[in-house]
Amino acid sequence: MDFSWAGIKQSVKTFWDRLSRPQKIITVLAPLVVAAALISLITWAGRPQYVAMFTKLSDTEAGAITTKLKDLKADYKLADNGSTIMVPQQSAADIRLQLASAGLPQQSKFSFDNLNTMHLGETDSDRKLRFVLGLQNELENTLKTLNGVQDARVHIVMPESSLFVDSQKSATAAVTLKLAPETKLSDDQVRAVANLMAKSVEGLQVENVTIVDTSGNVLSDVLGKSADAKRLTGTQYQQKQTIEEDTRKSIQSMLDRVLGSGKAVVRISATLDFDQIKRVTQTNGPGAVLSEQSSTETTTNAPATAGGTPGLDANGIPTYPTATAGVNSTSTKATATKNYQVDTSQEEQVVNPGTVKRLSVSVMADADTISQPQLDQIKAIVASAAGVDATRGDQIQVAAIPFNKTDLQQEKLAIENAQKRQQLVTYIEIGAVAVLLGMFCMIMLLRHRTKKGRAAKLQALKDSESVSRAEAELLMAQQLAEEQAELAVAQTKTKTAEELQKQKTREAVELFSRDNPDEAARLMKTWLSEES
């Protein structure tokens, strides 16, 4: 194998001429594809990694910071509609220190730090106003630390103090929350925000706190529910919610199976009776006599007798008996009372609290998927499934209203886009694997064909009847040497024809002897035997 530039060039040319047109295209494109992939990978790996330096910035603060970054000629990117500033990770610390030395980001709101100094000519009203502004700012910073809250604004109204209790007005507060996408505050979290406000502002009650989000939803409505539930204990309120939720899920699952998911909305309101009642019933036997009383009187008449002898009584008072005329009467009276025991049965009944006193069911169905006859059937079926009893005042309302499908369509579109992206990534991965596998197969095929062609040529020379194996190999070596010599002549042009012939012969013999030592030894022995 000749490793000179001319030899390498000739070998490459010979290899290229043996390839077919598709093999030539693959041979050219494969290195280009691999080189492009490597360059892309190196470029992607060499890109600076950006980290968020400031988040939830206002437009004024973001503008001041970006202006300073441009003066510093620092690289940066904006995210979240300009409220987040990102810088390269390796220079983040240095940029932060330079911005801090320039006083950025500066706080343009009032805070409690503004109360440390007194202003000339300041009145008590001015200082109170600064206190309220500082309190609002501190509460806003506190609310921003809650999970799911991106920004918050607080407005506090503190009325002037009055000498009369009846004329004293209560403090009020309004809170506006900007929630993160796909975030919804629970009822407990809303109550926590209201309690935080009530404990932070003097004279502020929970019911005087209004909480809304940036979409216009009033979140503080749950505070009224909690006020109604003050009469109930935790267990009773939980029992009420359990009955409402179980009934709602039962009806909702039934409607979803019939109309489809998201085609109907069910709400349940239950009023429970938590009064514990104890009933005692006493029953007497039929026709029983409670008491019986009897009275007997006897009278006896006898002839009259003469008067007695006058005399003195025990006290010395004189007595004068009177003679009676007629008869003497004797009277006897007897009374008897009988009491009878009456058969009595006593029943004691205790009614456990928590029975449903009143039930209200509301169902809204999508008007695009339901007709009026179907609406009447749904009303009857839902009333039966929920156990609506008109005698105790239960109510059921079913209405067909067109649903707002904007959010549903956006969510569906987002899911479809995500599926398309995932499918595209899968196709790219499959294509890359197929290209690499094809390149590998083509390389193996080319190597196999090259080896097969060389073996065929060598076998043809070996099977030739005109020349012997040794002479054929010698001729091949001589031809290769001649080609190399011609190239050397073109480069040097200083050697004579005789020297070139000798050089070609010598190189051919050396090459043949090096590649076929056994044949060279046999030829030498043959030549020596012929000379002798």
Residue pairs with C-beta under 8 A, 6 or more apart in sequence:
1 7
2 8
2 10
2 11
2 484
4 484
4 487
6 484
6 487
6 488
6 491
7 484
7 487
10 483
10 487
15 450
16 24
18 449
18 450
18 453
19 27
19 446
23 442
23 446
26 438
26 439
26 442
27 442
30 439
30 442
33 435
48 75
48 88
48 89
48 90
49 88
49 89
50 77
50 86
50 87
50 88
50 89
51 86
51 87
51 88
51 89
51 92
52 79
52 84
52 85
52 86
53 85
53 86
53 87
53 92
53 95
53 96
54 61
54 62
54 65
54 84
54 85
54 105
55 80
55 83
55 84
56 83
56 84
56 144
56 150
56 151
57 65
57 82
57 83
57 84
57 85
57 105
58 83
59 82
60 108
61 104
61 105
61 106
61 108
62 78
62 82
62 83
62 85
64 104
64 105
64 106
65 85
65 99
65 104
65 105
66 76
66 78
66 85
68 98
68 99
68 102
68 104
69 76
69 85
69 87
69 95
69 99
72 95
72 98
74 87
74 91
74 95
75 87
75 88
75 91
76 85
76 86
76 87
77 85
77 86
77 87
78 84
78 85
78 86
79 85
79 86
87 95
99 105
109 133
109 137
110 130
110 133
110 134
110 136
110 137
111 134
111 137
111 138
112 134
112 135
112 138
113 134
114 130
114 133
114 134
115 127
115 130
115 131
115 134
119 126
128 158
132 156
132 158
135 156
135 200
135 201
136 154
136 155
136 156
139 152
139 154
139 196
139 197
139 200
140 152
140 153
140 154
142 196
143 149
143 152
143 154
143 175
143 177
143 193
143 196
144 150
144 151
144 152
146 189
146 193
148 179
148 180
148 183
148 184
148 185
149 177
149 178
149 179
149 180
150 178
150 179
150 180
151 177
151 178
152 175
152 176
152 177
152 178
153 175
153 176
154 173
154 174
154 175
154 176
154 197
155 173
155 174
155 175
156 171
156 172
156 173
156 201
156 204
157 171
157 172
157 173
158 171
158 201
158 202
158 203
159 168
159 169
159 170
159 171
161 168
162 168
162 169
170 203
170 204
170 205
170 208
171 201
171 202
171 203
171 204
171 205
171 208
172 204
172 208
172 209
172 210
173 197
173 201
173 204
173 208
173 209
173 210
174 209
174 210
174 211
174 212
175 193
175 197
175 209
175 210
175 211
175 212
176 212
176 213
176 214
177 185
177 193
177 211
177 212
177 213
177 214
177 219
178 213
178 214
179 185
179 213
179 214
185 193
185 219
187 222
187 225
187 226
190 211
190 219
190 220
190 222
190 223
191 206
191 222
191 223
191 226
193 209
193 211
194 206
194 209
194 211
194 220
194 223
195 206
197 204
197 209
198 204
198 205
198 206
198 209
206 223
207 223
207 224
207 227
209 220
209 223
210 218
210 220
211 218
211 219
211 220
212 218
212 219
212 220
213 219
229 237
232 240
232 274
236 272
236 274
236 353
236 354
239 272
239 354
240 270
240 272
243 268
243 270
243 272
243 356
244 268
244 269
244 270
245 268
247 268
247 270
247 359
247 361
247 386
248 266
248 267
248 268
250 385
250 386
251 266
251 268
251 361
251 363
251 382
251 385
251 386
252 264
252 266
254 381
254 385
255 263
255 264
255 266
255 363
255 365
255 378
255 382
256 262
256 263
256 264
259 365
259 366
259 369
259 370
260 369
262 403
262 408
263 365
263 366
263 369
263 370
263 403
264 363
264 364
264 365
264 366
265 363
265 364
266 361
266 362
266 363
266 382
267 361
267 362
268 359
268 360
268 361
268 362
268 386
269 359
269 360
269 362
270 356
270 358
270 359
270 360
271 356
271 357
271 358
271 359
272 353
272 354
272 355
272 356
272 357
273 353
273 354
273 355
273 356
273 357
274 353
274 354
275 353
276 350
276 351
276 352
276 353
277 350
277 351
278 348
278 349
278 350
278 351
279 347
279 348
279 349
279 350
279 351
280 346
280 347
280 348
280 349
281 346
281 347
281 348
281 349
282 344
282 345
282 346
282 347
283 344
283 345
283 346
283 347
284 342
284 343
284 344
285 342
285 343
285 344
288 340
288 342
288 343
289 340
289 342
290 339
290 340
290 342
291 337
291 338
291 339
291 340
292 337
292 338
292 339
292 340
293 335
293 336
293 337
293 338
294 335
294 336
294 337
294 338
295 333
295 334
295 335
295 336
296 333
296 334
296 335
296 336
297 331
297 332
297 333
297 334
298 331
298 332
298 333
299 329
299 330
299 331
299 332
300 329
300 330
300 331
300 332
301 327
301 328
301 329
301 330
302 327
302 328
302 329
302 330
303 326
303 327
303 328
304 323
304 324
304 325
304 326
304 327
304 328
305 324
305 328
306 323
307 321
307 322
307 323
307 324
308 321
309 321
310 318
310 319
310 320
310 321
311 318
311 319
312 318
312 319
313 319
356 387
357 392
358 392
358 393
358 394
359 386
359 387
359 388
359 389
359 394
359 395
360 394
360 395
360 396
360 397
361 382
361 383
361 386
361 388
361 394
361 395
361 396
361 397
362 396
362 397
362 398
363 378
363 379
363 382
363 396
363 397
363 398
363 399
364 398
364 399
364 400
364 401
365 375
365 378
365 398
365 399
365 400
365 401
366 400
366 401
366 402
366 403
367 400
367 401
367 402
367 403
368 402
368 403
370 378
370 400
372 400
375 398
375 399
375 400
378 398
379 396
379 398
382 388
382 396
382 398
383 396
386 396
388 394
388 395
388 396
461 467
461 469
461 472
461 473
461 476
462 469
462 472
464 472
467 475
469 519
470 516
470 519
470 522
470 523
473 512
473 515
473 516
473 519
474 508
474 512
477 508
477 511
477 512
477 515
478 504
478 505
478 508
480 508
480 511
481 504
481 505
481 507
481 508
481 511
482 504
482 508
484 507
485 500
485 503
485 504
485 507
488 495
489 495
489 500
495 503
512 519
512 520
513 520
